[in-house]
Structure formats: structure tokens, C-alpha cells
Amino acid sequence: MPVIVYGWASGNMSAAFILIASSLTLLYMLFAAPSWCMATTRDGLSCRRNSSGLLLGCSLREHKWQKMKMAFRAGKWGELFGRFWGNTANSAAAVSAMATTLSALVAAVALATR
């Protein structure tokens, strides 16, 4: 993420490099960043086990794909985004994911308008 900020601030990096770096950072936040599972347990509470990324659950079979399934159901997006803000680790990853998405979009527009 600091490389992307430096690239935009300095103007020394190409839009293609910024697009690639932003896309890779977004993938990391969605599928590999350390976070909490936050899947709904049988008691209706949020799971507090560690998981990888915002969209993947913990090692429990039922939790593993629960959030990923929510991403593909438009009626569940509000609940999914609510889980992104459930704690500090998930919130930091969510802010980074949104920032890199915006960065990737701006870089793509910059490349398209050349």
C-alpha cells in the first residue's frame, strides 16, 4: 500500500504499475490478510477465530465459504459489509480494500484515456 501511495504522490510510476499493484493489494485484502472470521455461529454470534482475508472464513467447514457466498447474493451485501466493520483488523483491511479499488479504477481510467 505505501508503494501505491508513493506512486500517486510522486508521479514517478506508470499507471500500469499502479493498476497491477492495486489489484494485487486488493486480492491480498480479500483473500489473505489476517482477520477474524465473523461468520455467524449456531448461537447467532460472530465467530472470533482467525481467518485469511475479508471474504474467507476460519478453518471450520461451515464457516469457510459463508462470507464468500454472501458476496454473490445481492440481498446479503449489507450483512457482509457489516461484518467487515466488526473489529479493528477487519476495518483496516476493508479501508485498504476500498482504497486500492479506487486506486485501481483511477489507474485504469488513466490508461484508457492515454
Secondary structure as a PSIPRED ss2 file (coil, helix, strand):
# PSIPRED VFORMAT (PSIPRED V4.0)

   1 M C   1.000  0.000  0.000
   2 P H   0.000  1.000  0.000
   3 V H   0.000  1.000  0.000
   4 I H   0.000  1.000  0.000
   5 V H   0.000  1.000  0.000
   6 Y H   0.000  1.000  0.000
   7 G H   0.000  1.000  0.000
   8 W H   0.000  1.000  0.000
   9 A H   0.000  1.000  0.000
  10 S H   0.000  1.000  0.000
  11 G C   1.000  0.000  0.000
  12 N C   1.000  0.000  0.000
  13 M C   1.000  0.000  0.000
  14 S C   1.000  0.000  0.000
  15 A H   0.000  1.000  0.000
  16 A H   0.000  1.000  0.000
  17 F H   0.000  1.000  0.000
  18 I H   0.000  1.000  0.000
  19 L H   0.000  1.000  0.000
  20 I H   0.000  1.000  0.000
  21 A H   0.000  1.000  0.000
  22 S H   0.000  1.000  0.000
  23 S H   0.000  1.000  0.000
  24 L H   0.000  1.000  0.000
  25 T H   0.000  1.000  0.000
  26 L H   0.000  1.000  0.000
  27 L H   0.000  1.000  0.000
  28 Y H   0.000  1.000  0.000
  29 M H   0.000  1.000  0.000
  30 L H   0.000  1.000  0.000
  31 F H   0.000  1.000  0.000
  32 A C   1.000  0.000  0.000
  33 A C   1.000  0.000  0.000
  34 P E   0.000  0.000  1.000
  35 S E   0.000  0.000  1.000
  36 W E   0.000  0.000  1.000
  37 C C   1.000  0.000  0.000
  38 M C   1.000  0.000  0.000
  39 A C   1.000  0.000  0.000
  40 T E   0.000  0.000  1.000
  41 T C   1.000  0.000  0.000
  42 R C   1.000  0.000  0.000
  43 D C   1.000  0.000  0.000
  44 G C   1.000  0.000  0.000
  45 L C   1.000  0.000  0.000
  46 S E   0.000  0.000  1.000
  47 C C   1.000  0.000  0.000
  48 R C   1.000  0.000  0.000
  49 R C   1.000  0.000  0.000
  50 N E   0.000  0.000  1.000
  51 S E   0.000  0.000  1.000
  52 S E   0.000  0.000  1.000
  53 G C   1.000  0.000  0.000
  54 L C   1.000  0.000  0.000
  55 L C   1.000  0.000  0.000
  56 L C   1.000  0.000  0.000
  57 G C   1.000  0.000  0.000
  58 C C   1.000  0.000  0.000
  59 S C   1.000  0.000  0.000
  60 L C   1.000  0.000  0.000
  61 R H   0.000  1.000  0.000
  62 E H   0.000  1.000  0.000
  63 H H   0.000  1.000  0.000
  64 K H   0.000  1.000  0.000
  65 W C   1.000  0.000  0.000
  66 Q H   0.000  1.000  0.000
  67 K H   0.000  1.000  0.000
  68 M H   0.000  1.000  0.000
  69 K H   0.000  1.000  0.000
  70 M H   0.000  1.000  0.000
  71 A H   0.000  1.000  0.000
  72 F C   1.000  0.000  0.000
  73 R C   1.000  0.000  0.000
  74 A H   0.000  1.000  0.000
  75 G H   0.000  1.000  0.000
  76 K H   0.000  1.000  0.000
  77 W H   0.000  1.000  0.000
  78 G H   0.000  1.000  0.000
  79 E H   0.000  1.000  0.000
  80 L H   0.000  1.000  0.000
  81 F H   0.000  1.000  0.000
  82 G H   0.000  1.000  0.000
  83 R H   0.000  1.000  0.000
  84 F H   0.000  1.000  0.000
  85 W C   1.000  0.000  0.000
  86 G C   1.000  0.000  0.000
  87 N C   1.000  0.000  0.000
  88 T H   0.000  1.000  0.000
  89 A H   0.000  1.000  0.000
  90 N H   0.000  1.000  0.000
  91 S H   0.000  1.000  0.000
  92 A H   0.000  1.000  0.000
  93 A H   0.000  1.000  0.000
  94 A H   0.000  1.000  0.000
  95 V H   0.000  1.000  0.000
  96 S H   0.000  1.000  0.000
  97 A H   0.000  1.000  0.000
  98 M H   0.000  1.000  0.000
  99 A H   0.000  1.000  0.000
 100 T H   0.000  1.000  0.000
 101 T H   0.000  1.000  0.000
 102 L H   0.000  1.000  0.000
 103 S H   0.000  1.000  0.000
 104 A H   0.000  1.000  0.000
 105 L H   0.000  1.000  0.000
 106 V H   0.000  1.000  0.000
 107 A H   0.000  1.000  0.000
 108 A H   0.000  1.000  0.000
 109 V H   0.000  1.000  0.000
 110 A H   0.000  1.000  0.000
 111 L H   0.000  1.000  0.000
 112 A H   0.000  1.000  0.000
 113 T C   1.000  0.000  0.000
 114 R C   1.000  0.000  0.000
